[in-house]
């Protein structure tokens, strides 16, 4: 069996894992990044980068990559039935980035992975953690990589593998939190004759909520919750 040694093993090549790898590599700390998926997801997933996130990326010297591709949403309109909506203007925020930058998650991951590669790193795709042993001074991880097993010895392991973490499962670490027990409907759609004018829109009523967030290529993220249907148990 092939054996590799590293300071840090990062499990999961989403935004969290890739950002962690960047910070480690800048400090000369060796790391191996594994990801069980063969390719990056092409789903938009999480869309919004908030001001504090952009400030952090600016400190890292990489914010410009995101600004080149993202769509700035400069405010929010809150609709409560009939009448003029209440408007929140983000330009009053005390920041270099007074907006929410809308960028599909696959583009965020692509930017971060490119930054990792420029520092000499890479994502080992098709590599899945199948077993883990924690010792006093290192962790021993067994990886299935394209059908072949190998062992990675690391001083530390980062669990960046999401809500259904294999690391947390293996080490019997509980996931602290509660389910919302509500069904949300989500879609990225093209809406005819809809002009957001750079604002996100939230429509509220006793029946539920409708959220509209514009992003590039004429698409709008729509999130809806229908309280009546959930009361009836038809969702």
RAKA-V954149 format. One line per field, one symbol per residue. phi: phi as a letter, one per 30 degrees, with the letter a starting at -180 (. if undefined). burial: 1 if it has 9 or more other ideal C-beta (glycine too) atoms within 8 Angstrom, else 0. Layout:
BEGIN
phi=???
burial=???
END
This chain:
BEGIN
phi=.dbcbadbcccjcdeddddddeddddcicdacccbdddbddcddhdcccdedddddddddibedddddcdcdccabcccbidjdddcccdddddadbdacdcaedddeddddddddddcjcacddiccdcabbccdbaccccccchicdbcccbdbbcdccidcddddddchcdcdlbddhbcccbacbccdhccdhicdbbccaddlbbbbbdbdiicbdcbbbcddddddicd
burial=0001011111111110111111111000001111101001100100111010011011010110111001111111111000001010010000101111111111111111111110101011111110010000001111111000111111001111100011110100000000000000100000000001001111100001111111100011111111100100000
END
